[in-house]
Amino acid sequence: MSATATPSTEPASDEMSKEERLKSYLLTKAQDGEMYFKSKFIADEVGLSPKEIGALMVKLSDSASELTVEKWSYTSATTWRIEPAQDTA
């Protein structure tokens, strides 16, 4: 019997998921207040396709308690509006 190690297909634990990477980017950009953007204009900065960003923005609108995410305009491509979430405490 040989004891060969099987390479893991799991991402390294220090590698951020796509969702975490986008959320981190948006939190940084929204520090000074609201921000409006189209996915295609930030795609290169976050290393994701516009389609991936659009899908993740829908998820983040429900799950990111630190951000307020809103679909703001639907002309040609969706414009997203984000701002830091207001503390309710």
PDB file as gemmi writes it, atoms N, CA and C in Angstrom:
CRYST1    1.000    1.000    1.000  90.00  90.00  90.00 P 1                      
ATOM      1  N   MET A   1       0.831  -1.171   0.000  1.00  0.00           N  
ATOM      2  CA  MET A   1       0.000   0.000   0.000  1.00  0.00           C  
ATOM      3  C   MET A   1       0.882   1.244   0.000  1.00  0.00           C  
ATOM      4  N   SER A   2       0.574   2.175  -0.866  1.00  0.00           N  
ATOM      5  CA  SER A   2       1.366   3.403  -0.876  1.00  0.00           C  
ATOM      6  C   SER A   2       0.571   4.515  -0.214  1.00  0.00           C  
ATOM      7  N   ALA A   3       1.294   5.392   0.402  1.00  0.00           N  
ATOM      8  CA  ALA A   3       0.640   6.514   1.090  1.00  0.00           C  
ATOM      9  C   ALA A   3       0.882   7.793   0.295  1.00  0.00           C  
ATOM     10  N   THR A   4       0.135   7.946  -0.778  1.00  0.00           N  
ATOM     11  CA  THR A   4       0.269   9.163  -1.588  1.00  0.00           C  
ATOM     12  C   THR A   4      -0.754  10.186  -1.138  1.00  0.00           C  
ATOM     13  N   ALA A   5      -0.305  11.401  -1.072  1.00  0.00           N  
ATOM     14  CA  ALA A   5      -1.212  12.481  -0.686  1.00  0.00           C  
ATOM     15  C   ALA A   5      -2.058  12.875  -1.884  1.00  0.00           C  
ATOM     16  N   THR A   6      -3.326  13.029  -1.644  1.00  0.00           N  
ATOM     17  CA  THR A   6      -4.232  13.484  -2.696  1.00  0.00           C  
ATOM     18  C   THR A   6      -4.310  15.003  -2.625  1.00  0.00           C  
ATOM     19  N   PRO A   7      -4.041  15.677  -3.746  1.00  0.00           N  
ATOM     20  CA  PRO A   7      -4.121  17.141  -3.701  1.00  0.00           C  
ATOM     21  C   PRO A   7      -5.540  17.600  -3.385  1.00  0.00           C  
ATOM     22  N   SER A   8      -5.623  18.588  -2.557  1.00  0.00           N  
ATOM     23  CA  SER A   8      -6.924  19.113  -2.147  1.00  0.00           C  
ATOM     24  C   SER A   8      -7.476  20.059  -3.201  1.00  0.00           C  
ATOM     25  N   THR A   9      -8.772  19.961  -3.431  1.00  0.00           N  
ATOM     26  CA  THR A   9      -9.414  20.883  -4.367  1.00  0.00           C  
ATOM     27  C   THR A   9     -10.055  22.044  -3.612  1.00  0.00           C  
ATOM     28  N   GLU A  10      -9.925  22.025  -2.285  1.00  0.00           N  
ATOM     29  CA  GLU A  10     -10.473  23.110  -1.476  1.00  0.00           C  
ATOM     30  C   GLU A  10      -9.574  24.333  -1.595  1.00  0.00           C  
ATOM     31  N   PRO A  11     -10.161  25.535  -1.641  1.00  0.00           N  
ATOM     32  CA  PRO A  11      -9.336  26.741  -1.684  1.00  0.00           C  
ATOM     33  C   PRO A  11      -8.597  26.926  -0.367  1.00  0.00           C  
ATOM     34  N   ALA A  12      -7.462  27.578  -0.415  1.00  0.00           N  
ATOM     35  CA  ALA A  12      -6.696  27.840   0.793  1.00  0.00           C  
ATOM     36  C   ALA A  12      -7.549  28.652   1.762  1.00  0.00           C  
ATOM     37  N   SER A  13      -7.372  28.386   3.044  1.00  0.00           N  
ATOM     38  CA  SER A  13      -8.229  29.049   4.025  1.00  0.00           C  
ATOM     39  C   SER A  13      -8.009  30.560   4.075  1.00  0.00           C  
ATOM     40  N   ASP A  14      -6.822  31.030   3.638  1.00  0.00           N  
ATOM     41  CA  ASP A  14      -6.571  32.469   3.662  1.00  0.00           C  
ATOM     42  C   ASP A  14      -7.048  33.162   2.386  1.00  0.00           C  
ATOM     43  N   GLU A  15      -7.534  32.382   1.440  1.00  0.00           N  
ATOM     44  CA  GLU A  15      -8.048  32.959   0.193  1.00  0.00           C  
ATOM     45  C   GLU A  15      -9.501  33.373   0.403  1.00  0.00           C  
ATOM     46  N   MET A  16      -9.805  34.625   0.074  1.00  0.00           N  
ATOM     47  CA  MET A  16     -11.171  35.123   0.267  1.00  0.00           C  
ATOM     48  C   MET A  16     -12.092  34.570  -0.813  1.00  0.00           C  
ATOM     49  N   SER A  17     -13.323  34.269  -0.425  1.00  0.00           N  
ATOM     50  CA  SER A  17     -14.309  33.841  -1.409  1.00  0.00           C  
ATOM     51  C   SER A  17     -14.670  35.039  -2.278  1.00  0.00           C  
ATOM     52  N   LYS A  18     -15.319  34.776  -3.395  1.00  0.00           N  
ATOM     53  CA  LYS A  18     -15.740  35.859  -4.290  1.00  0.00           C  
ATOM     54  C   LYS A  18     -16.649  36.832  -3.555  1.00  0.00           C  
ATOM     55  N   GLU A  19     -17.566  36.289  -2.787  1.00  0.00           N  
ATOM     56  CA  GLU A  19     -18.505  37.132  -2.047  1.00  0.00           C  
ATOM     57  C   GLU A  19     -17.777  37.991  -1.016  1.00  0.00           C  
ATOM     58  N   GLU A  20     -16.828  37.379  -0.290  1.00  0.00           N  
ATOM     59  CA  GLU A  20     -16.067  38.133   0.709  1.00  0.00           C  
ATOM     60  C   GLU A  20     -15.228  39.225   0.057  1.00  0.00           C  
ATOM     61  N   ARG A  21     -14.640  38.899  -1.100  1.00  0.00           N  
ATOM     62  CA  ARG A  21     -13.801  39.867  -1.821  1.00  0.00           C  
ATOM     63  C   ARG A  21     -14.630  41.074  -2.262  1.00  0.00           C  
ATOM     64  N   LEU A  22     -15.810  40.816  -2.812  1.00  0.00           N  
ATOM     65  CA  LEU A  22     -16.686  41.901  -3.255  1.00  0.00           C  
ATOM     66  C   LEU A  22     -17.172  42.719  -2.057  1.00  0.00           C  
ATOM     67  N   LYS A  23     -17.572  42.044  -0.996  1.00  0.00           N  
ATOM     68  CA  LYS A  23     -18.061  42.735   0.198  1.00  0.00           C  
ATOM     69  C   LYS A  23     -16.975  43.633   0.786  1.00  0.00           C  
ATOM     70  N   SER A  24     -15.763  43.135   0.866  1.00  0.00           N  
ATOM     71  CA  SER A  24     -14.645  43.917   1.385  1.00  0.00           C  
ATOM     72  C   SER A  24     -14.399  45.157   0.528  1.00  0.00           C  
ATOM     73  N   TYR A  25     -14.430  44.977  -0.787  1.00  0.00           N  
ATOM     74  CA  TYR A  25     -14.246  46.095  -1.720  1.00  0.00           C  
ATOM     75  C   TYR A  25     -15.337  47.146  -1.504  1.00  0.00           C  
ATOM     76  N   LEU A  26     -16.575  46.706  -1.410  1.00  0.00           N  
ATOM     77  CA  LEU A  26     -17.697  47.634  -1.257  1.00  0.00           C  
ATOM     78  C   LEU A  26     -17.663  48.363   0.087  1.00  0.00           C  
ATOM     79  N   LEU A  27     -17.289  47.653   1.144  1.00  0.00           N  
ATOM     80  CA  LEU A  27     -17.186  48.294   2.455  1.00  0.00           C  
ATOM     81  C   LEU A  27     -16.133  49.396   2.438  1.00  0.00           C  
ATOM     82  N   THR A  28     -15.015  49.136   1.775  1.00  0.00           N  
ATOM     83  CA  THR A  28     -13.952  50.137   1.656  1.00  0.00           C  
ATOM     84  C   THR A  28     -14.439  51.348   0.880  1.00  0.00           C  
ATOM     85  N   LYS A  29     -15.098  51.106  -0.244  1.00  0.00           N  
ATOM     86  CA  LYS A  29     -15.573  52.197  -1.094  1.00  0.00           C  
ATOM     87  C   LYS A  29     -16.694  53.002  -0.440  1.00  0.00           C  
ATOM     88  N   ALA A  30     -17.469  52.369   0.419  1.00  0.00           N  
ATOM     89  CA  ALA A  30     -18.624  53.041   1.022  1.00  0.00           C  
ATOM     90  C   ALA A  30     -18.290  53.735   2.341  1.00  0.00           C  
ATOM     91  N   GLN A  31     -17.038  53.695   2.753  1.00  0.00           N  
ATOM     92  CA  GLN A  31     -16.668  54.296   4.036  1.00  0.00           C  
ATOM     93  C   GLN A  31     -17.043  55.770   4.131  1.00  0.00           C  
ATOM     94  N   ASP A  32     -16.919  56.495   3.032  1.00  0.00           N  
ATOM     95  CA  ASP A  32     -17.190  57.933   3.046  1.00  0.00           C  
ATOM     96  C   ASP A  32     -18.642  58.273   2.730  1.00  0.00           C  
ATOM     97  N   GLY A  33     -19.490  57.280   2.610  1.00  0.00           N  
ATOM     98  CA  GLY A  33     -20.899  57.523   2.306  1.00  0.00           C  
ATOM     99  C   GLY A  33     -21.368  56.686   1.141  1.00  0.00           C  
ATOM    100  N   GLU A  34     -22.451  57.106   0.520  1.00  0.00           N  
ATOM    101  CA  GLU A  34     -23.050  56.307  -0.543  1.00  0.00           C  
ATOM    102  C   GLU A  34     -22.179  56.276  -1.794  1.00  0.00           C  
ATOM    103  N   MET A  35     -22.377  55.220  -2.572  1.00  0.00           N  
ATOM    104  CA  MET A  35     -21.637  55.020  -3.813  1.00  0.00           C  
ATOM    105  C   MET A  35     -22.590  54.407  -4.825  1.00  0.00           C  
ATOM    106  N   TYR A  36     -22.507  54.864  -6.054  1.00  0.00           N  
ATOM    107  CA  TYR A  36     -23.286  54.303  -7.159  1.00  0.00           C  
ATOM    108  C   TYR A  36     -22.304  53.685  -8.139  1.00  0.00           C  
ATOM    109  N   PHE A  37     -22.631  52.500  -8.680  1.00  0.00           N  
ATOM    110  CA  PHE A  37     -21.723  51.875  -9.642  1.00  0.00           C  
ATOM    111  C   PHE A  37     -22.466  50.885 -10.519  1.00  0.00           C  
ATOM    112  N   LYS A  38     -21.862  50.570 -11.638  1.00  0.00           N  
ATOM    113  CA  LYS A  38     -22.311  49.489 -12.514  1.00  0.00           C  
ATOM    114  C   LYS A  38     -21.277  48.372 -12.405  1.00  0.00           C  
ATOM    115  N   SER A  39     -21.735  47.141 -12.417  1.00  0.00           N  
ATOM    116  CA  SER A  39     -20.850  45.992 -12.250  1.00  0.00           C  
ATOM    117  C   SER A  39     -19.690  45.999 -13.232  1.00  0.00           C  
ATOM    118  N   LYS A  40     -19.968  46.370 -14.480  1.00  0.00           N  
ATOM    119  CA  LYS A  40     -18.920  46.308 -15.501  1.00  0.00           C  
ATOM    120  C   LYS A  40     -17.772  47.266 -15.220  1.00  0.00           C  
ATOM    121  N   PHE A  41     -18.019  48.321 -14.433  1.00  0.00           N  
ATOM    122  CA  PHE A  41     -16.966  49.294 -14.157  1.00  0.00           C  
ATOM    123  C   PHE A  41     -16.092  48.927 -12.965  1.00  0.00           C  
ATOM    124  N   ILE A  42     -16.510  47.983 -12.138  1.00  0.00           N  
ATOM    125  CA  ILE A  42     -15.672  47.559 -11.011  1.00  0.00           C  
ATOM    126  C   ILE A  42     -15.152  46.133 -11.184  1.00  0.00           C  
ATOM    127  N   ALA A  43     -15.552  45.472 -12.262  1.00  0.00           N  
ATOM    128  CA  ALA A  43     -15.206  44.062 -12.472  1.00  0.00           C  
ATOM    129  C   ALA A  43     -13.700  43.807 -12.390  1.00  0.00           C  
ATOM    130  N   ASP A  44     -12.904  44.621 -13.071  1.00  0.00           N  
ATOM    131  CA  ASP A  44     -11.456  44.411 -13.059  1.00  0.00           C  
ATOM    132  C   ASP A  44     -10.861  44.631 -11.671  1.00  0.00           C  
ATOM    133  N   GLU A  45     -11.379  45.605 -10.948  1.00  0.00           N  
ATOM    134  CA  GLU A  45     -10.847  45.915  -9.618  1.00  0.00           C  
ATOM    135  C   GLU A  45     -11.061  44.783  -8.622  1.00  0.00           C  
ATOM    136  N   VAL A  46     -12.155  44.054  -8.754  1.00  0.00           N  
ATOM    137  CA  VAL A  46     -12.437  42.964  -7.814  1.00  0.00           C  
ATOM    138  C   VAL A  46     -12.131  41.588  -8.392  1.00  0.00           C  
ATOM    139  N   GLY A  47     -11.743  41.541  -9.662  1.00  0.00           N  
ATOM    140  CA  GLY A  47     -11.377  40.269 -10.278  1.00  0.00           C  
ATOM    141  C   GLY A  47     -12.554  39.341 -10.519  1.00  0.00           C  
ATOM    142  N   LEU A  48     -13.716  39.911 -10.801  1.00  0.00           N  
ATOM    143  CA  LEU A  48     -14.920  39.129 -11.079  1.00  0.00           C  
ATOM    144  C   LEU A  48     -15.552  39.632 -12.362  1.00  0.00           C  
ATOM    145  N   SER A  49     -16.382  38.801 -12.973  1.00  0.00           N  
ATOM    146  CA  SER A  49     -17.098  39.241 -14.171  1.00  0.00           C  
ATOM    147  C   SER A  49     -18.301  40.085 -13.737  1.00  0.00           C  
ATOM    148  N   PRO A  50     -18.786  40.952 -14.622  1.00  0.00           N  
ATOM    149  CA  PRO A  50     -19.991  41.726 -14.287  1.00  0.00           C  
ATOM    150  C   PRO A  50     -21.172  40.832 -13.905  1.00  0.00           C  
ATOM    151  N   LYS A  51     -21.286  39.689 -14.558  1.00  0.00           N  
ATOM    152  CA  LYS A  51     -22.381  38.758 -14.255  1.00  0.00           C  
ATOM    153  C   LYS A  51     -22.242  38.202 -12.830  1.00  0.00           C  
ATOM    154  N   GLU A  52     -20.997  37.852 -12.447  1.00  0.00           N  
ATOM    155  CA  GLU A  52     -20.765  37.353 -11.086  1.00  0.00           C  
ATOM    156  C   GLU A  52     -21.096  38.434 -10.056  1.00  0.00           C  
ATOM    157  N   ILE A  53     -20.691  39.665 -10.352  1.00  0.00           N  
ATOM    158  CA  ILE A  53     -20.966  40.769  -9.431  1.00  0.00           C  
ATOM    159  C   ILE A  53     -22.468  40.958  -9.272  1.00  0.00           C  
ATOM    160  N   GLY A  54     -23.208  40.940 -10.378  1.00  0.00           N  
ATOM    161  CA  GLY A  54     -24.659  41.093 -10.312  1.00  0.00           C  
ATOM    162  C   GLY A  54     -25.312  40.038  -9.438  1.00  0.00           C  
ATOM    163  N   ALA A  55     -24.886  38.788  -9.601  1.00  0.00           N  
ATOM    164  CA  ALA A  55     -25.450  37.696  -8.799  1.00  0.00           C  
ATOM    165  C   ALA A  55     -25.085  37.858  -7.324  1.00  0.00           C  
ATOM    166  N   LEU A  56     -23.848  38.259  -7.064  1.00  0.00           N  
ATOM    167  CA  LEU A  56     -23.418  38.434  -5.681  1.00  0.00           C  
ATOM    168  C   LEU A  56     -24.076  39.644  -5.021  1.00  0.00           C  
ATOM    169  N   MET A  57     -24.366  40.675  -5.791  1.00  0.00           N  
ATOM    170  CA  MET A  57     -25.022  41.861  -5.227  1.00  0.00           C  
ATOM    171  C   MET A  57     -26.416  41.513  -4.709  1.00  0.00           C  
ATOM    172  N   VAL A  58     -27.112  40.637  -5.421  1.00  0.00           N  
ATOM    173  CA  VAL A  58     -28.436  40.197  -4.960  1.00  0.00           C  
ATOM    174  C   VAL A  58     -28.288  39.475  -3.620  1.00  0.00           C  
ATOM    175  N   LYS A  59     -27.271  38.603  -3.514  1.00  0.00           N  
ATOM    176  CA  LYS A  59     -27.020  37.898  -2.259  1.00  0.00           C  
ATOM    177  C   LYS A  59     -26.660  38.868  -1.141  1.00  0.00           C  
ATOM    178  N   LEU A  60     -25.760  39.813  -1.461  1.00  0.00           N  
ATOM    179  CA  LEU A  60     -25.306  40.760  -0.447  1.00  0.00           C  
ATOM    180  C   LEU A  60     -26.432  41.673   0.033  1.00  0.00           C  
ATOM    181  N   SER A  61     -27.386  41.949  -0.842  1.00  0.00           N  
ATOM    182  CA  SER A  61     -28.495  42.819  -0.427  1.00  0.00           C  
ATOM    183  C   SER A  61     -29.294  42.180   0.709  1.00  0.00           C  
ATOM    184  N   ASP A  62     -29.271  40.849   0.778  1.00  0.00           N  
ATOM    185  CA  ASP A  62     -29.972  40.139   1.851  1.00  0.00           C  
ATOM    186  C   ASP A  62     -29.080  39.819   3.047  1.00  0.00           C  
ATOM    187  N   SER A  63     -27.781  39.592   2.787  1.00  0.00           N  
ATOM    188  CA  SER A  63     -26.929  39.056   3.841  1.00  0.00           C  
ATOM    189  C   SER A  63     -25.943  40.038   4.464  1.00  0.00           C  
ATOM    190  N   ALA A  64     -25.597  41.104   3.794  1.00  0.00           N  
ATOM    191  CA  ALA A  64     -24.574  42.018   4.316  1.00  0.00           C  
ATOM    192  C   ALA A  64     -25.194  43.039   5.262  1.00  0.00           C  
ATOM    193  N   SER A  65     -25.095  42.778   6.547  1.00  0.00           N  
ATOM    194  CA  SER A  65     -25.701  43.685   7.525  1.00  0.00           C  
ATOM    195  C   SER A  65     -24.935  45.003   7.649  1.00  0.00           C  
ATOM    196  N   GLU A  66     -23.687  45.025   7.176  1.00  0.00           N  
ATOM    197  CA  GLU A  66     -22.869  46.238   7.269  1.00  0.00           C  
ATOM    198  C   GLU A  66     -23.149  47.219   6.138  1.00  0.00           C  
ATOM    199  N   LEU A  67     -23.865  46.762   5.103  1.00  0.00           N  
ATOM    200  CA  LEU A  67     -24.132  47.586   3.929  1.00  0.00           C  
ATOM    201  C   LEU A  67     -25.623  47.660   3.631  1.00  0.00           C  
ATOM    202  N   THR A  68     -26.037  48.792   3.109  1.00  0.00           N  
ATOM    203  CA  THR A  68     -27.365  48.912   2.529  1.00  0.00           C  
ATOM    204  C   THR A  68     -27.165  48.828   1.025  1.00  0.00           C  
ATOM    205  N   VAL A  69     -27.776  47.840   0.384  1.00  0.00           N  
ATOM    206  CA  VAL A  69     -27.612  47.608  -1.056  1.00  0.00           C  
ATOM    207  C   VAL A  69     -28.962  47.813  -1.726  1.00  0.00           C  
ATOM    208  N   GLU A  70     -28.960  48.586  -2.797  1.00  0.00           N  
ATOM    209  CA  GLU A  70     -30.208  48.896  -3.490  1.00  0.00           C  
ATOM    210  C   GLU A  70     -29.987  48.890  -5.001  1.00  0.00           C  
ATOM    211  N   LYS A  71     -30.883  48.206  -5.730  1.00  0.00           N  
ATOM    212  CA  LYS A  71     -30.890  48.331  -7.192  1.00  0.00           C  
ATOM    213  C   LYS A  71     -31.444  49.708  -7.472  1.00  0.00           C  
ATOM    214  N   TRP A  72     -30.663  50.533  -8.140  1.00  0.00           N  
ATOM    215  CA  TRP A  72     -31.053  51.922  -8.249  1.00  0.00           C  
ATOM    216  C   TRP A  72     -31.578  52.291  -9.626  1.00  0.00           C  
ATOM    217  N   SER A  73     -31.035  51.701 -10.677  1.00  0.00           N  
ATOM    218  CA  SER A  73     -31.459  52.029 -12.037  1.00  0.00           C  
ATOM    219  C   SER A  73     -31.287  50.801 -12.912  1.00  0.00           C  
ATOM    220  N   TYR A  74     -32.169  50.629 -13.874  1.00  0.00           N  
ATOM    221  CA  TYR A  74     -32.133  49.445 -14.728  1.00  0.00           C  
ATOM    222  C   TYR A  74     -31.807  49.774 -16.182  1.00  0.00           C  
ATOM    223  N   THR A  75     -31.333  50.966 -16.479  1.00  0.00           N  
ATOM    224  CA  THR A  75     -31.050  51.331 -17.873  1.00  0.00           C  
ATOM    225  C   THR A  75     -29.786  50.644 -18.358  1.00  0.00           C  
ATOM    226  N   SER A  76     -29.840  49.975 -19.447  1.00  0.00           N  
ATOM    227  CA  SER A  76     -28.758  49.232 -20.113  1.00  0.00           C  
ATOM    228  C   SER A  76     -28.024  48.241 -19.214  1.00  0.00           C  
ATOM    229  N   ALA A  77     -27.662  48.629 -18.034  1.00  0.00           N  
ATOM    230  CA  ALA A  77     -27.071  47.724 -17.050  1.00  0.00           C  
ATOM    231  C   ALA A  77     -27.499  48.253 -15.687  1.00  0.00           C  
ATOM    232  N   THR A  78     -27.682  47.364 -14.750  1.00  0.00           N  
ATOM    233  CA  THR A  78     -28.145  47.786 -13.433  1.00  0.00           C  
ATOM    234  C   THR A  78     -27.128  48.690 -12.760  1.00  0.00           C  
ATOM    235  N   THR A  79     -27.603  49.778 -12.214  1.00  0.00           N  
ATOM    236  CA  THR A  79     -26.776  50.625 -11.359  1.00  0.00           C  
ATOM    237  C   THR A  79     -27.117  50.250  -9.925  1.00  0.00           C  
ATOM    238  N   TRP A  80     -26.086  50.027  -9.125  1.00  0.00           N  
ATOM    239  CA  TRP A  80     -26.274  49.665  -7.728  1.00  0.00           C  
ATOM    240  C   TRP A  80     -25.933  50.863  -6.851  1.00  0.00           C  
ATOM    241  N   ARG A  81     -26.665  51.005  -5.775  1.00  0.00           N  
ATOM    242  CA  ARG A  81     -26.380  52.041  -4.778  1.00  0.00           C  
ATOM    243  C   ARG A  81     -26.061  51.333  -3.473  1.00  0.00           C  
ATOM    244  N   ILE A  82     -24.935  51.695  -2.879  1.00  0.00           N  
ATOM    245  CA  ILE A  82     -24.572  51.125  -1.579  1.00  0.00           C  
ATOM    246  C   ILE A  82     -24.227  52.253  -0.621  1.00  0.00           C  
ATOM    247  N   GLU A  83     -24.397  51.971   0.638  1.00  0.00           N  
ATOM    248  CA  GLU A  83     -23.957  52.879   1.692  1.00  0.00           C  
ATOM    249  C   GLU A  83     -23.781  52.057   2.956  1.00  0.00           C  
ATOM    250  N   PRO A  84     -22.976  52.552   3.885  1.00  0.00           N  
ATOM    251  CA  PRO A  84     -22.840  51.813   5.144  1.00  0.00           C  
ATOM    252  C   PRO A  84     -24.204  51.723   5.827  1.00  0.00           C  
ATOM    253  N   ALA A  85     -24.486  50.586   6.421  1.00  0.00           N  
ATOM    254  CA  ALA A  85     -25.764  50.404   7.117  1.00  0.00           C  
ATOM    255  C   ALA A  85     -25.803  51.308   8.335  1.00  0.00           C  
ATOM    256  N   GLN A  86     -26.959  51.846   8.617  1.00  0.00           N  
ATOM    257  CA  GLN A  86     -27.133  52.708   9.787  1.00  0.00           C  
ATOM    258  C   GLN A  86     -27.299  51.834  11.021  1.00  0.00           C  
ATOM    259  N   ASP A  87     -26.605  52.195  12.086  1.00  0.00           N  
ATOM    260  CA  ASP A  87     -26.760  51.466  13.345  1.00  0.00           C  
ATOM    261  C   ASP A  87     -28.132  51.772  13.923  1.00  0.00           C  
ATOM    262  N   THR A  88     -28.820  50.721  14.340  1.00  0.00           N  
ATOM    263  CA  THR A  88     -30.151  50.908  14.909  1.00  0.00           C  
ATOM    264  C   THR A  88     -30.107  50.891  16.434  1.00  0.00           C  
ATOM    265  N   ALA A  89     -28.892  50.822  16.985  1.00  0.00           N  
ATOM    266  CA  ALA A  89     -28.756  50.763  18.449  1.00  0.00           C  
ATOM    267  C   ALA A  89     -28.851  52.123  19.082  1.00  0.00           C  
TER     268      ALA A  89                                                      
END                                                                             
